[in-house]
Amino acid sequence: MFRVFCYYSMSVIKVQNISKHFGSLKAVDDLSFEVQAGQVFGFLGQNGSGKSTTIRMLLSLIHPTSGQIEIFGKRIEKDREAILEQVGAIIERPDLYPYLSAREHLELFAKVRKQKIGEADINATLEKVGLAHRAKDKVQTFSLGMKQRLGIGIALVHNPSLIILDEPTNGLDPQGIADIRQLIQYLAKEEGKTVLVSSHLLSEIEQVAHQILIIHQGKKMVEGVTKELLDPEKRIVQIKTSDDANALKVIVGGSFSNYLLSRSEGIYLKIPTREIPLLNESLVNAEVALLGIETKNSLEDYFLQITSNA
Amino acid sequence: MWSLIKVELYKIFSRPRTYIAFGAIAALIVVIQLGLKIDGDSYASFLMKDINDTLTVDGKVLNGYLICYILLQLLLVHVPLLVALIAADMISGEANLGTLRLLFTTPYSRTRWVLAKFIAASIYTILLLIWLAFLALFVSMWIFGTDDLFLMKSNYVVLIEQNDVLWRYVGAFVFASFALLTVTSLGFLLSSLSSNSIGPIVGTMSAIVFFTILSTLNIPLFTLVKPYLFTTHMNNWKEFFDIQVNANNEAITGSILNIPKIKTSLVVLTLHIILFVSASIIIIKKKDILS
């Protein structure tokens, strides 16, 4: 069967204003983002920030309260089966059947795919996730890390175009984390797959992701290209002004709009040091007093601040 | 769809728990057969004590057919509890394990998965019934031999010629399969409401006990609802062993006394199955998979 892997310059995932409310709790609040084809998209947030709820909505496990999700240009609620045929996913914990072996798991999930998946594909998947030597062992004898690898194997066995990995390094030792990182890079670079990977650790994501989205309490805090967000030439600053609304007008309307990181919990900019005086001048011209500038040393500091204090 | 059913059957028969029911039925039947083999004559005398003065019965009363009837009377009340062990775990067990989300992210609708799970649970139930039939009927026929079936009812006796018995058992087992599938579908419905297995298993057993009590109580208030309770109809397999008589009070071979009663029961049980499974599908389709 001919499969199209390359969706160059096409949004594989397009999320528009999705929200999910559980009673009075807003687990996800008006979230929008896009994931481009062939990209590794890092989805960051603290535990309980709404990452898994968002991923479950992408996989139609949870019905959004409002908003729209398109994957491969199709609406998830209308073309669920066609979309999921090309998606492989692990969600949170690697929950598996304790009484089945690793091979049996892959064989079972191969059976529920429409394309033919043979013995060779299953062996290749076991090799890929490093479980070939334990293929016949029951899952109840596996460590958490091995279960995590098998979960990834299940997500990959049908050779999907889009891979969604929710906290894939949970429970893995440093070598296991490095292996998963390598696997994600291989899948994107060598096989042209689109990967959405979530984590609560920036350090895990920044090494593999082309694009990063940080959410907190269900809201988008910052989104950007990883290289730019981590650019050492630019500093992350939080500015405090006498009039935030007007300050934002100056920033968005002027030449500083590309530097704006977040406006929902204070004004954060990722700005070259040399341009800070220019920003100050523009604000003064607009009769906005700059009350303070707080510099963050890294994206990690910024991430920690917005996710712990916001 | 068939591939989903195969997956579900594979999972059912890979679990040690599945075989508890088969083992329990075998153990119970063997113990009863052994007891009757050793001390069956005194049991038969006890059964016949009220009619020994008025009737002389020739032949082998305690034959394989009667043993099977006794076994069915005893076991068909308890088998639903064994069925509930698997049926009530089909969805809630996966929700508890966290594997439900693995299934529901495959390219098949939730409706198909629910139906596949129900069909797989039904196949398990039917296999359990076939196992019961094999041990209770064929092994009893082998151990105790065959003869006419002599049954003591509440205020009359029924004598069915041996060549008129086997098809009645086939009918009784087919009927029993509808009764047990109703239990399967009830367990399945409760399973769709919960994220752990214990609640639905206990819930199914409690529902059977509760409705059985309502079905057997002769209180006018309950008489109104009795015809609509599945438990009222579950034991009507016995109707296959009530026979019509002619003007000379002679049994009519191949006849059943009350066919409409069997038909009504089958309709009520089938409607319950459809209702329970449909409700399960609706619940699962609407449910957010959070576990």
Boltz contact constraints between the chains, C-beta under 6 A:
constraints:
  - contact:
      token1: [A, 59]
      token2: [B, 105]
      max_distance: 6.0
  - contact:
      token1: [A, 61]
      token2: [B, 101]
      max_distance: 6.0
  - contact:
      token1: [A, 61]
      token2: [B, 104]
      max_distance: 6.0
  - contact:
      token1: [A, 61]
      token2: [B, 289]
      max_distance: 6.0
  - contact:
      token1: [A, 62]
      token2: [B, 288]
      max_distance: 6.0
  - contact:
      token1: [A, 81]
      token2: [B, 107]
      max_distance: 6.0
  - contact:
      token1: [A, 84]
      token2: [B, 107]
      max_distance: 6.0
  - contact:
      token1: [A, 85]
      token2: [B, 107]
      max_distance: 6.0
  - contact:
      token1: [A, 89]
      token2: [B, 105]
      max_distance: 6.0
  - contact:
      token1: [A, 91]
      token2: [B, 101]
      max_distance: 6.0
  - contact:
      token1: [A, 93]
      token2: [B, 98]
      max_distance: 6.0
  - contact:
      token1: [A, 95]
      token2: [B, 97]
      max_distance: 6.0
  - contact:
      token1: [A, 95]
      token2: [B, 98]
      max_distance: 6.0
  - contact:
      token1: [A, 95]
      token2: [B, 99]
      max_distance: 6.0
  - contact:
      token1: [A, 99]
      token2: [B, 14]
      max_distance: 6.0
  - contact:
      token1: [A, 99]
      token2: [B, 15]
      max_distance: 6.0
  - contact:
      token1: [A, 100]
      token2: [B, 14]
      max_distance: 6.0
  - contact:
      token1: [A, 108]
      token2: [B, 7]
      max_distance: 6.0
  - contact:
      token1: [A, 111]
      token2: [B, 3]
      max_distance: 6.0
  - contact:
      token1: [A, 111]
      token2: [B, 7]
      max_distance: 6.0
  - contact:
      token1: [A, 112]
      token2: [B, 106]
      max_distance: 6.0
